[in-house]
Amino acid sequence: MKNLVLLIFTFFIFNAASAQYNLRELGDRAFKKAEYYQAAFYYRQAEDKKNVHGSIPFYSAGKGDKNYIPYRLAESYRLYRDFQNALDQYNLVLTTDRNVYPLARLWYGLCLRAAGRFDEALKELRQFKTTYKENKEFIGIAEREIANCLFAKKQLASYKPLKVIKMQAPWNDGAGTYALDGNAGNYWFTSSRLAADNKKHLNNIFTASEKNSSTPVFINFNNGTINTGNEYGTPSITPSGKKMYLTVWYKKEDKTILAIYSSELQNNTWSTPVKLNNTINAEGFNTLQPRVADDGKRLFFVSDRPGGQGGYDIWVSDLDTAGNPLNAVNLGKTINTQFDEEAPFYDTTHKKLYFSSTGFTGLGGFDVFESYENNGSWSVPQNLGYPVNSPKDDLYYYEDRGDNQIYISSDRESDCCLNLFKLKYTPVFISGKIIDCDSNKMLSGVNISLTDSISGAVLQKFVTGANGRYDFKNLKSTAFKLTTGKVGYFNKNISMALNGDTLYIPDICLKAFAVNKPIALKNILYDFNSAHLRRASKIELDNLVSIMLNNPHINIELASHTDSIGNDRYNLILSQKRAQSCVDYVISKGIDKSRIIAKGYGKNRPVAPNSVPNGKDNPAGRQLNRRTEFTVKSNF
């Protein structure tokens, strides 16, 4: 009887171990094929069996060590971007045996960043960077993630007049829903929701109307036959509304093949997609995410074809009148990095490209960036910041001119999938008055321009009326530069940042000037018989530096004067030294030396009597004569 019990127990242990082993092997196969969702399913089951039956000695060494399955499960979760579940598994590995899997801390920090736990992420990432000494690639990843965390903390601390709102059903319905495009009040998007008789969650294109909130309609490109095998997504509609560019993809053995196709609208039905020529679809490489410019003349797309910067790059093709691609040009290293750039959207009116990237500093994952085009060159991409971007993936920026609405796709509220979101701006207002610095009277006819401090784009312009008042309304930025201009007055530039939806600026005074008319500088102070500038003098000279920076068209003479005490030669030498000290300071602040000269006049140009009529000393007059002033000599 005892032998029978032992035999049954041994059989039970063997079967439990064998089941765990088989599940692990199935997980390994799926992991090798990059089928991470399936791999996680098998590893999860293997982990559950281990927890039920305890650690099984038969498989306790080598590949079957106790943290093998938790680590592979964590990796699977992370690689299909279920960061929350990955966190728990990486934490389990780190608390039991952190030495066997040294990268666990790096990925744990990354997952903490994706969860928005930036301080915890920084602690783990910095510890990893300090202790890990092997592959520089992983140290580089840690450095990028540290930069992302610091950037994210700064973004979250600043005010943004913007809310990101998840679209409700029937737009989002629990499955992946992303890559929206529109035309004349109709919309197309990608979704993995169940369609018609298809029982699998495959990606397909759906259409809907903002005005009609009925269930989105599945687009069946095969005219009656369910789109089996292939998946369809990222639609881009031409301005005419008669042509759609889209991505079609399918599995071939262990490889996913992606290419760009086009479909024509014929009798209110989309035709079977036709693959674009090899100009776009380079043989042996993936091409995806087409986006036609809103003038219909160019097609932006994404590819891993040769000639790029690494990973997936953004390319552009000129289109002929029939919409066929004529060439393929990489946007270059300003836009593309060694990592991935995806989801382009081009605003023809403002010559601005929006795209998503993992290669620049951001909040983490894919962030949305913008860049201006100028004669084929691109400005340095600027991160759109929080809340457009989140610690997770944010892609497919789309601006609908028809309803003045911006859309993005993000997985910020999901553990698996992208969903559609709207951006809702809270209108920002800036107002104030312009006065004359000397008379304090309101100034009319002042030209004021407001620019975005980050992009440099001019947002609005205004000319003051008799009340000297200006008002800027319905702004969408938070950092601005206000520039004033009026003939006979120095220009002034003021930088500002919002902490609320309305900014009232104190009165701005403009200083009048005329060529060859001296302007006194107050509080330029020296020690007795010295040309050394006191600290208060430098504060006053900083104001002069600002004037010269804001008015690059003027050249000036900076003059120093003395009272009548001392002989002529002494006063000339001292005043020249003092004037030169001021000029040297101004030049040290970045003003070109060709724009400013020093001149010492000694006691030769008094503005008040140094003595009263009876010959006695006049201290008040001498004080007025001991002065420093500047004169605009040219205004070109």
Buried (B, 14 or more C-beta within 10 A) or exposed (E): EEEEEEEEEEEEBEEBBEBBBEBBEBBBEBBEBEBBBBBBBBBBBBBEBBEEBEEBEEBEEEEBBBBBBBBBBBBBBBBBBBBEBBBEBBBBBBEEBBEEBBBBBBBBBBBBBBBBBBEBBBBBBBBBBEEBEEEEEBBEBBEBBBBBBEBBEEBBEEEBBBEBEBBEEBBBBBBBBBBBBBBEEBBBBBBBBBBEEBEEBBBBBBBBBBEEEEEBEBBBBEEEEBBEEBBBBBBBBBBEEEBBBBBBBEEEEEEEBBBBBBBBBEEEEBBEBEEBEEEBBBEEBBBBBBBBBBEBBBBBBBBBBEEBBBBBBBBBBBBEEEBBBEEBEBBBEEBBBEBBBBBBBBBBEEBBBBBBBBBBBBBBBBBBBBBBBEEEEBBEBBBBBBBBBBBBBBBBBBBBEEEEBBBBBBBBEBBEBBBBBBBEBEEBBBBBBBBBBEEEEBBBEBBBBBBBBBBEEEBBEBEBEEEBBBEBEEBBBBBBBBBBBBEEBBBBBBEBEBEEBEBEBEEBBBEBBEEEEBBEBEEBEBEEEEBEBBEEBBEBBEEBBBBBEBBEEBBBBBBBBBBBEBEEEBBBBBBBBBBBBBBBBBBEBEBEEEBBBBBBBBBEBBEEBBEEEEEEEBEEBBEBBBBBBBBBBEBE
